[in-house]
Amino acid sequence: MTDVEALFQPGERITHHEYGQGVVLDPARDGSLGAFFGVGERRVLVTSLRRELTRTELWRFYRFLLAPREGLEPPTR
């Protein structure tokens, strides 16, 4: 298993350039993985995917990286 394949685990949200947003169904093997998209289940190359951030990850990114640089107060939960 390569480092790229290890990035995508079942249940994670992803985006594909052609199929849009989806969810990983099967772990990656041989460079591809099974995922569910709006058009149905597909097997796609891991190199064609982008991992989507969760709301918590987005909040942390804003809170700790962007807000201090912009001189902004982070949003309260």
C-alpha positions as CSV (number, residue, x, y, z in Angstrom):
1,M,0.0,0.0,0.0
2,T,1.4,3.4,-1.0
3,D,1.1,6.6,1.1
4,V,-1.6,7.9,-1.3
5,E,-3.7,4.8,-0.9
6,A,-3.4,5.0,2.9
7,L,-5.0,8.5,2.8
8,F,-8.4,7.2,1.9
9,Q,-10.3,5.0,4.4
10,P,-13.9,3.7,4.2
11,G,-16.4,6.3,5.3
12,E,-14.2,9.3,4.3
13,R,-15.7,12.0,2.1
14,I,-14.0,12.6,-1.2
15,T,-14.3,14.6,-4.4
16,H,-13.7,13.2,-8.0
17,H,-13.2,15.6,-10.9
18,E,-15.9,13.8,-13.0
19,Y,-18.3,12.3,-10.5
20,G,-18.2,15.0,-7.8
21,Q,-18.6,14.4,-4.1
22,G,-18.7,10.8,-2.8
23,V,-17.8,8.5,0.1
24,V,-15.1,5.8,0.2
25,L,-16.6,2.3,0.4
26,D,-13.7,0.0,0.0
27,P,-10.0,0.5,1.0
28,A,-7.6,1.3,-1.8
29,R,-5.7,-1.6,-3.5
30,D,-3.7,-1.6,-6.7
31,G,-4.1,2.1,-7.1
32,S,-7.9,2.3,-7.1
33,L,-10.8,2.2,-4.6
34,G,-14.5,1.7,-4.5
35,A,-16.6,4.8,-3.8
36,F,-20.3,5.9,-3.9
37,F,-21.1,9.0,-5.8
38,G,-24.4,10.7,-6.9
39,V,-24.3,8.6,-10.1
40,G,-23.8,5.3,-8.2
41,E,-21.0,3.1,-7.1
42,R,-17.7,3.4,-9.0
43,R,-14.1,2.1,-8.8
44,V,-11.8,5.1,-9.3
45,L,-8.0,5.8,-9.3
46,V,-6.8,7.2,-6.0
47,T,-4.8,9.8,-7.9
48,S,-8.1,11.2,-9.3
49,L,-9.4,11.9,-5.8
50,R,-9.2,14.8,-3.3
51,R,-10.0,14.3,0.3
52,E,-12.7,16.5,1.7
53,L,-12.2,18.2,5.1
54,T,-14.8,17.5,7.8
55,R,-16.5,20.4,9.5
56,T,-14.2,20.0,12.5
57,E,-11.1,20.1,10.3
58,L,-12.4,23.2,8.6
59,W,-13.1,24.9,11.9
60,R,-9.6,24.0,13.2
61,F,-8.0,25.3,10.0
62,Y,-9.9,28.6,10.3
63,R,-9.4,28.8,14.1
64,F,-5.6,28.2,14.2
65,L,-4.3,29.2,10.8
66,L,-6.5,31.8,9.1
67,A,-8.0,33.8,11.9
68,P,-4.7,34.9,13.6
69,R,-3.3,36.0,10.2
70,E,-6.3,38.0,9.3
71,G,-6.6,39.6,12.8
72,L,-10.0,38.1,13.1
73,E,-11.7,36.4,16.1
74,P,-12.5,32.8,15.4
75,P,-16.2,31.9,15.3
76,T,-17.8,30.5,18.4
77,R,-19.3,27.1,18.2
